[in-house]
Amino acid sequence: MREFMDHVHATFYEATGWSRDNSYAALNAIPDALLNFQTPRGLRLTLSSLASPNFATSYQLGSVGVVDGSISYLYSSVALRDVHLTPRSDTVSLPRLLRSYRPLSPLPPRCNDGTNLRGASSSSSLLCGRLYLPLSQLEALAVRRVSPALQLQLSAVSAQHLRDGGTLLGLAQYDTAKYSFEGLASSDGGLLGLRGIYNFGGDVDEASNAAAAAAATTNNTCATGKTDDRERIYGRFSTGAEIYYGTLNKSGGISLGGRFATLPEHKGTPLSATLTLNPLMGNISASYAVVAGRHCSLATRMEFNVFSYESAWAVGMELWRKPFRRPVAAMEEEEGGTEEERRKRRRRRRRPGERSWQAKLDWRLDDEHDASSPSTASAAGKAEGASAAWAMRQDGGAADEKSEYAGVLKARLDQNLRIGVLWEGRVKSLLFSLGSGIDLRKLDKPFRTLGLEIQFSS
């Protein structure tokens, strides 16, 4: 389960209009979420709170052989509560918090001068710190938005078991929607790296065409137009590479990658396909993820090394479960509304063969009256609203998911016959994650890990 602080961190990027998907590091984010999810170990309790629109705290207590825990604080210069974030665990959208398959976020619309229409330009910042006890390990993160296209990030870890007592990582990110690149430097091994990604097709081409048309009519018109007619396969192609070199150990590496993923506007089946290559090590990795149904997502990954001929594979899935309807709740829903509405619901549930001629006549008259009444003149509008709400639920939007989903079951299997099972959901105001790691090659002790994690936020 995504921790509350990670959820707030992701919300900060959404509020400021920064796309986390438009990065080479996130090329495999969709299949990795279905294949590499973490299963809890032991018992862990988390209490979080968004004390103010800009300040959040989180306290965690765990027991894995020994009692440990952490204390976290986060500050955002952008107000998040009630605008971009629902902090209460009893009302937060479960798909938004737990869904592994997340469609690519639309690229931030920009004007001709490159400024971003969503989010602040140079006044957005994020500060986060976490102290682990009893190890006295400290983590810190600072994010600063210098301009609409430039963001700086600095993270540090302080611990006794690390070389020189800690590490420091600096990251400069430049994103123009159509392409983005990042430069990084780390004190661990003197690592220097550069990676970038280039997008084409889908919304990228639409934004370019709209910008060209807008530039022909006016110099300051922003490019936000979208076509209504979508292709059968409507998505975004991304290709990129990274290169890194360790100045202390005198070693480096390079990798290439490409991805195609459908966009939220795609009318067909959402899917994502990724291919990455490491020429120096000889590794080839291909992954594929697809939304097989409204409540099911599947993913698979194949890896092969051309030098050693070693291969690996993994499959994963997530299956959402609807809440069970209790008879008492159904009776209460039946008794809701006026007497005329209850009479109509009871009459329409009867089978046609069981209706008397008088009941059929009343039913026809009621329908004709409903069709001519102003109260039902907007039935088509309501149907469209329901379709829009369903689409928002598919994307983990702002629709109410409390009655739509009760939890999700995630599972994975790799070539070593290791199984990971995770059940996540909500009970009253508590969010829970119950999972286990199973090794089928050791049938005498198959359960390698078993844990329960409980979260509450207010």
C-alpha positions as CSV (number, residue, x, y, z in Angstrom):
1,M,0.0,0.0,0.0
2,R,1.2,3.5,-0.8
3,E,2.1,5.3,2.4
4,F,0.3,8.5,3.3
5,M,3.5,10.6,2.8
6,D,4.0,9.1,-0.7
7,H,0.4,9.9,-1.5
8,V,0.9,13.5,-0.4
9,H,4.1,13.7,-2.4
10,A,2.3,12.5,-5.6
11,T,-0.5,14.9,-4.9
12,F,2.0,17.8,-4.8
13,Y,3.1,17.0,-8.3
14,E,-0.5,16.8,-9.5
15,A,-1.3,20.1,-7.9
16,T,1.7,21.9,-9.5
17,G,1.2,20.3,-12.9
18,W,4.4,18.2,-12.9
19,S,4.2,14.9,-14.8
20,R,6.0,12.1,-13.0
21,D,5.3,9.8,-16.0
22,N,7.4,11.9,-18.4
23,S,10.7,10.6,-17.2
24,Y,13.0,7.8,-18.3
25,A,13.0,6.5,-14.7
26,A,9.2,5.9,-15.0
27,L,9.4,4.0,-18.3
28,N,8.5,0.7,-16.6
29,A,6.3,2.2,-13.8
30,I,3.1,0.6,-14.9
31,P,4.2,-3.0,-15.2
32,D,6.5,-2.7,-12.2
33,A,3.5,-1.7,-10.0
34,L,1.8,-5.0,-10.9
35,L,4.9,-7.1,-10.7
36,N,7.1,-5.6,-7.9
37,F,4.6,-4.6,-5.2
38,Q,5.9,-5.0,-1.7
39,T,4.2,-7.4,0.8
40,P,4.2,-6.4,4.4
41,R,6.3,-8.1,7.0
42,G,5.1,-8.5,10.6
43,L,2.7,-6.0,12.1
44,R,2.9,-2.3,11.2
45,L,0.7,0.5,12.3
46,T,0.6,4.0,10.7
47,L,-1.1,7.1,12.0
48,S,-1.1,10.1,9.7
49,S,-2.7,13.5,9.6
50,L,-2.9,16.5,7.3
51,A,-2.8,19.1,10.2
52,S,-3.2,22.0,7.8
53,P,-3.5,22.5,4.0
54,N,0.3,22.7,3.8
55,F,1.6,20.5,6.6
56,A,1.4,16.7,7.1
57,T,2.7,14.3,9.8
58,S,3.0,10.5,10.0
59,Y,3.9,8.2,12.8
60,Q,4.7,4.5,12.2
61,L,5.2,1.6,14.6
62,G,6.3,-1.8,13.5
63,S,7.3,-5.2,14.8
64,V,9.5,-7.5,12.8
65,G,11.5,-9.3,15.4
66,V,12.3,-6.0,17.1
67,V,10.1,-2.9,17.7
68,D,10.9,-0.1,15.3
69,G,9.2,2.9,13.8
70,S,9.5,6.3,12.1
71,I,8.4,9.9,12.4
72,S,7.7,11.9,9.3
73,Y,7.0,15.5,8.6
74,L,6.1,17.1,5.3
75,Y,5.6,20.8,4.2
76,S,4.2,21.9,0.9
77,S,4.0,25.5,-0.3
78,V,0.9,24.6,-2.3
79,A,-2.3,24.0,-0.4
80,L,-3.4,20.4,-0.8
81,R,-6.3,19.7,1.6
82,D,-9.8,19.9,0.3
83,V,-8.6,20.9,-3.2
84,H,-6.3,18.1,-4.4
85,L,-6.3,15.7,-1.5
86,T,-8.8,13.9,0.7
87,P,-6.8,13.2,3.8
88,R,-9.4,11.1,5.7
89,S,-8.9,7.4,5.3
90,D,-12.6,6.6,5.4
91,T,-13.4,8.8,2.4
92,V,-10.3,8.5,0.3
93,S,-10.7,6.9,-3.1
94,L,-9.4,3.3,-3.0
95,P,-8.5,3.1,-6.7
96,R,-6.7,6.4,-6.4
97,L,-4.7,5.1,-3.5
98,L,-4.3,1.4,-4.3
99,R,-4.6,0.9,-8.1
100,S,-1.5,-0.4,-9.7
101,Y,-2.4,0.2,-13.3
102,R,-2.5,3.9,-13.7
103,P,-2.9,5.4,-17.2
104,L,-0.4,8.0,-18.3
105,S,-1.3,11.5,-17.1
106,P,-1.9,14.0,-19.9
107,L,1.0,16.2,-20.7
108,P,0.8,19.7,-19.1
109,P,-0.7,22.2,-21.5
110,R,1.7,25.0,-22.3
111,C,1.5,28.4,-24.0
112,N,3.8,29.4,-26.9
113,D,6.4,30.8,-24.5
114,G,6.6,27.4,-22.8
115,T,4.9,28.4,-19.5
116,N,2.7,25.8,-17.8
117,L,-1.0,26.5,-17.4
118,R,-1.3,24.3,-14.4
119,G,0.5,24.9,-11.2
120,A,2.8,27.5,-9.9
121,S,6.0,28.4,-11.8
122,S,8.7,29.4,-9.3
123,S,6.9,29.4,-5.9
124,S,6.3,25.7,-5.5
125,S,8.4,23.8,-3.0
126,L,8.2,20.6,-0.9
127,L,10.2,19.7,2.2
128,C,10.0,16.2,3.8
129,G,11.9,14.5,6.6
130,R,11.8,11.1,8.2
131,L,13.5,9.7,11.3
132,Y,13.8,6.0,11.8
133,L,14.0,4.7,15.3
134,P,15.8,3.1,17.1
135,L,18.4,3.1,14.2
136,S,18.6,6.9,14.3
137,Q,18.6,7.0,10.5
138,L,17.5,10.2,8.9
139,E,16.1,10.8,5.4
140,A,15.4,14.3,3.9
141,L,13.9,15.4,0.6
142,A,13.7,18.9,-0.8
143,V,11.9,19.8,-4.1
144,R,12.0,23.3,-5.7
145,R,10.2,24.4,-8.8
146,V,12.6,27.0,-10.4
147,S,10.5,27.5,-13.5
148,P,7.5,25.9,-15.2
149,A,9.9,23.5,-17.0
150,L,12.8,23.2,-14.5
151,Q,12.7,21.4,-11.1
152,L,15.5,20.7,-8.7
153,Q,15.4,17.9,-6.2
154,L,17.8,17.1,-3.4
155,S,17.6,13.9,-1.2
156,A,19.9,12.8,1.6
157,V,20.3,9.8,3.9
158,S,22.3,9.8,7.1
159,A,23.1,6.5,8.8
160,Q,26.1,5.0,10.5
161,H,26.3,1.9,8.3
162,L,26.8,4.0,5.1
163,R,30.1,5.2,3.7
164,D,31.1,8.5,5.2
165,G,28.0,8.4,7.3
166,G,25.5,9.1,4.6
167,T,24.8,9.9,0.9
168,L,23.6,12.9,-1.0
169,L,21.8,12.8,-4.4
170,G,21.0,15.9,-6.5
171,L,18.7,15.8,-9.5
172,A,17.9,18.5,-12.0
173,Q,14.8,17.9,-14.2
174,Y,13.9,19.8,-17.3
175,D,10.5,19.0,-18.9
176,T,9.0,20.6,-21.9
177,A,6.2,18.0,-22.3
178,K,7.4,16.8,-25.7
179,Y,10.8,15.9,-24.3
180,S,12.5,15.9,-20.9
181,F,15.9,15.1,-19.6
182,E,17.5,14.8,-16.1
183,G,21.0,15.2,-14.8
184,L,22.0,13.6,-11.5
185,A,25.0,13.5,-9.2
186,S,25.5,11.3,-6.2
187,S,28.2,11.3,-3.5
188,D,28.0,7.5,-3.4
189,G,30.8,6.5,-5.7
190,G,30.9,9.9,-7.3
191,L,28.1,8.9,-9.7
192,L,27.2,11.2,-12.6
193,G,24.4,10.5,-14.9
194,L,22.2,11.9,-17.7
195,R,19.0,10.5,-19.0
196,G,16.2,11.7,-21.2
197,I,13.0,10.8,-23.0
198,Y,11.3,12.0,-26.2
199,N,7.6,11.7,-26.8
200,F,5.6,11.5,-30.1
201,G,2.2,10.5,-31.2
202,G,-1.1,10.9,-29.4
203,D,-1.5,14.0,-27.4
204,V,2.0,15.2,-28.3
205,D,1.1,15.5,-32.0
206,E,-2.3,17.1,-31.2
207,A,-0.6,19.7,-29.0
208,S,1.9,20.5,-31.7
209,N,-0.7,20.9,-34.4
210,A,-2.9,23.0,-32.2
211,A,0.1,25.2,-31.3
212,A,0.9,25.7,-35.0
213,A,-2.7,26.6,-35.8
214,A,-2.9,29.0,-32.8
215,A,0.4,30.6,-33.7
216,A,-1.0,31.4,-37.2
217,T,-3.9,33.3,-35.7
218,T,-2.5,34.9,-32.6
219,N,0.9,35.0,-31.0
220,N,-0.2,34.4,-27.4
221,T,-2.8,31.6,-27.8
222,C,-2.2,28.5,-25.7
223,A,-2.3,25.0,-27.2
224,T,-5.0,23.0,-25.4
225,G,-7.2,21.7,-28.2
226,K,-8.1,18.1,-28.6
227,T,-9.8,16.2,-31.4
228,D,-13.0,14.4,-30.7
229,D,-12.4,11.6,-33.1
230,R,-9.9,9.2,-31.5
231,E,-8.0,6.5,-33.3
232,R,-8.5,2.9,-32.6
233,I,-5.2,2.8,-30.8
234,Y,-4.7,6.2,-29.3
235,G,-1.6,6.5,-27.2
236,R,1.8,8.0,-26.7
237,F,5.2,6.7,-27.9
238,S,8.2,7.4,-25.7
239,T,11.8,6.6,-26.4
240,G,14.8,7.5,-24.3
241,A,18.3,6.5,-23.0
242,E,20.5,7.0,-19.9
243,I,24.2,7.0,-19.4
244,Y,26.0,7.1,-16.0
245,Y,29.6,6.9,-14.8
246,G,31.2,6.4,-11.4
247,T,34.2,8.7,-11.0
248,L,35.5,6.7,-8.0
249,N,35.1,3.1,-9.2
250,K,35.8,4.1,-12.8
251,S,32.8,2.2,-14.2
252,G,29.8,3.2,-16.2
253,G,26.8,2.0,-18.0
254,I,24.2,2.8,-20.7
255,S,20.7,1.7,-21.4
256,L,18.0,2.3,-24.1
257,G,14.3,2.0,-23.8
258,G,11.0,2.6,-25.6
259,R,7.3,2.5,-24.5
260,F,3.9,2.7,-25.9
261,A,1.0,3.4,-23.6
262,T,-2.6,4.3,-24.3
263,L,-3.9,7.6,-22.9
264,P,-7.1,8.1,-20.8
265,E,-9.0,9.3,-23.8
266,H,-8.4,6.0,-25.6
267,K,-11.8,4.3,-26.2
268,G,-10.4,0.8,-26.3
269,T,-8.5,-1.5,-23.9
270,P,-5.9,0.4,-21.9
271,L,-2.4,-1.1,-22.3
272,S,1.3,-0.4,-21.9
273,A,4.2,-2.1,-23.7
274,T,7.9,-1.4,-22.8
275,L,11.2,-2.6,-24.2
276,T,14.6,-1.8,-22.6
277,L,18.1,-2.8,-23.6
278,N,21.5,-2.7,-21.8
279,P,24.1,-3.2,-24.5
280,L,27.1,-3.5,-22.1
281,M,25.5,-6.1,-19.9
282,G,23.6,-7.8,-22.7
283,N,20.2,-7.6,-20.9
284,I,16.9,-7.4,-22.8
285,S,13.7,-6.8,-21.0
286,A,10.1,-6.6,-22.4
287,S,7.0,-6.0,-20.3
288,Y,3.3,-5.7,-21.1
289,A,0.4,-4.6,-19.0
290,V,-3.3,-4.5,-19.9
291,V,-6.6,-3.7,-18.2
292,A,-8.4,-7.0,-19.0
293,G,-11.7,-5.8,-17.5
294,R,-13.2,-3.2,-15.4
295,H,-12.1,-4.9,-12.3
296,C,-8.9,-6.8,-13.5
297,S,-5.4,-5.8,-14.7
298,L,-2.7,-8.1,-15.9
299,A,1.0,-7.7,-16.5
300,T,3.9,-9.9,-17.7
301,R,7.7,-9.4,-18.1
302,M,10.3,-11.4,-19.9
303,E,14.1,-10.9,-19.5
304,F,17.0,-12.4,-21.4
305,N,20.8,-12.1,-21.4
306,V,22.5,-12.6,-24.7
307,F,25.9,-13.3,-23.0
308,S,24.9,-15.9,-20.4
309,Y,21.6,-17.1,-22.0
310,E,19.9,-16.7,-18.7
311,S,16.2,-15.8,-18.8
312,A,13.6,-14.7,-16.3
313,W,9.8,-14.1,-16.4
314,A,7.1,-12.8,-14.1
315,V,3.3,-12.4,-14.3
316,G,1.1,-10.3,-12.1
317,M,-2.5,-9.3,-11.6
318,E,-4.9,-7.2,-9.6
319,L,-8.5,-8.0,-9.1
320,W,-10.9,-5.5,-7.5
321,R,-13.8,-6.6,-5.4
322,K,-17.2,-4.9,-5.0
323,P,-18.7,-4.7,-1.5
324,F,-21.3,-7.3,-0.5
325,R,-24.8,-5.9,-0.3
326,R,-26.5,-6.7,3.0
327,P,-30.2,-7.5,3.0
328,V,-30.8,-4.8,5.6
329,A,-29.2,-2.2,3.4
330,A,-31.2,-3.3,0.4
331,M,-34.4,-3.0,2.5
332,E,-33.5,0.5,3.6
333,E,-32.8,1.5,0.0
334,E,-36.2,0.0,-0.9
335,E,-38.0,2.0,1.7
336,G,-36.3,5.3,0.6
337,G,-38.1,8.0,-1.4
338,T,-41.7,8.8,-1.6
339,E,-44.6,6.4,-1.6
340,E,-45.1,6.7,-5.4
341,E,-41.4,6.0,-6.0
342,R,-41.5,2.9,-3.8
343,R,-44.6,1.7,-5.6
344,K,-42.9,2.1,-9.0
345,R,-39.8,0.2,-7.9
346,R,-41.8,-2.7,-6.5
347,R,-44.0,-2.9,-9.7
348,R,-41.0,-2.8,-12.1
349,R,-39.2,-5.6,-10.3
350,R,-42.0,-8.1,-11.0
351,R,-41.8,-10.4,-13.9
352,P,-44.2,-9.6,-16.8
353,G,-46.1,-12.8,-16.4
354,E,-46.9,-12.0,-12.8
355,R,-48.4,-8.6,-13.5
356,S,-52.2,-8.2,-13.8
357,W,-53.7,-6.4,-16.7
358,Q,-54.5,-3.4,-14.4
359,A,-50.9,-3.4,-13.1
360,K,-49.6,-3.4,-16.7
361,L,-51.9,-0.6,-17.6
362,D,-50.8,1.5,-14.6
363,W,-47.2,0.7,-15.5
364,R,-47.6,2.0,-19.1
365,L,-49.4,5.1,-17.8
366,D,-46.6,5.8,-15.3
367,D,-43.9,5.5,-18.0
368,E,-45.8,7.8,-20.3
369,H,-46.2,10.3,-17.5
370,D,-42.5,10.0,-16.6
371,A,-41.5,10.5,-20.3
372,S,-43.6,13.7,-20.6
373,S,-42.7,15.1,-17.2
374,P,-39.9,17.8,-16.9
375,S,-38.3,15.8,-14.1
376,T,-37.2,13.1,-16.6
377,A,-36.3,15.4,-19.5
378,S,-32.7,15.3,-18.4
379,A,-32.5,11.4,-18.4
380,A,-29.9,11.5,-21.2
381,G,-27.9,14.0,-19.2
382,K,-28.0,11.8,-16.2
383,A,-26.8,8.8,-18.2
384,E,-23.9,10.9,-19.6
385,G,-23.0,11.9,-16.0
386,A,-23.0,8.3,-15.0
387,S,-20.7,7.4,-17.8
388,A,-18.4,10.2,-16.9
389,A,-18.4,9.1,-13.3
390,W,-17.6,5.6,-14.4
391,A,-14.7,6.9,-16.4
392,M,-13.5,8.9,-13.4
393,R,-13.6,5.7,-11.3
394,Q,-11.5,3.9,-13.9
395,D,-8.9,6.5,-13.6
396,G,-9.1,6.8,-9.8
397,G,-10.7,10.2,-10.1
398,A,-12.7,12.2,-7.6
399,A,-15.8,10.0,-7.7
400,D,-16.9,8.4,-4.5
401,E,-15.4,4.9,-4.4
402,K,-16.5,4.0,-0.9
403,S,-19.5,2.1,-2.2
404,E,-18.0,1.0,-5.5
405,Y,-15.0,-1.0,-4.3
406,A,-14.3,-2.8,-1.1
407,G,-10.7,-3.9,-1.8
408,V,-8.2,-5.3,-4.3
409,L,-6.4,-8.6,-4.5
410,K,-2.9,-8.6,-6.0
411,A,-0.8,-11.6,-6.9
412,R,2.5,-12.3,-8.8
413,L,4.5,-15.4,-9.8
414,D,8.1,-15.6,-11.2
415,Q,10.3,-18.3,-12.7
416,N,11.6,-19.3,-9.3
417,L,8.0,-20.3,-8.3
418,R,7.9,-17.5,-5.8
419,I,4.4,-16.1,-5.2
420,G,3.4,-12.8,-3.7
421,V,-0.2,-12.3,-2.5
422,L,-1.5,-9.0,-1.2
423,W,-5.0,-8.1,-0.1
424,E,-5.7,-4.4,0.4
425,G,-8.9,-2.7,1.4
426,R,-10.7,-0.7,4.0
427,V,-12.6,-1.6,7.2
428,K,-14.6,1.3,8.6
429,S,-11.9,4.1,8.9
430,L,-8.9,1.8,8.7
431,L,-6.9,0.9,5.6
432,F,-5.3,-2.5,5.7
433,S,-2.7,-4.5,3.7
434,L,-2.5,-8.2,4.4
435,G,0.1,-10.1,2.4
436,S,2.5,-13.1,2.2
437,G,5.5,-14.3,0.2
438,I,5.3,-18.0,-0.7
439,D,8.1,-20.1,-2.0
440,L,6.8,-23.3,-3.7
441,R,10.3,-24.8,-3.9
442,K,10.4,-25.2,-0.1
443,L,7.1,-26.9,0.6
444,D,8.2,-27.7,4.2
445,K,8.2,-23.9,5.0
446,P,6.5,-22.2,2.0
447,F,5.5,-19.0,3.8
448,R,8.6,-16.9,3.7
449,T,7.0,-13.7,4.9
450,L,3.6,-12.8,6.4
451,G,2.5,-9.3,7.5
452,L,-0.3,-7.0,8.2
453,E,-0.2,-3.2,7.8
454,I,-2.9,-0.9,9.1
455,Q,-3.1,2.8,8.3
456,F,-5.4,5.6,9.6
457,S,-5.3,9.2,8.4
458,S,-7.4,12.2,9.3
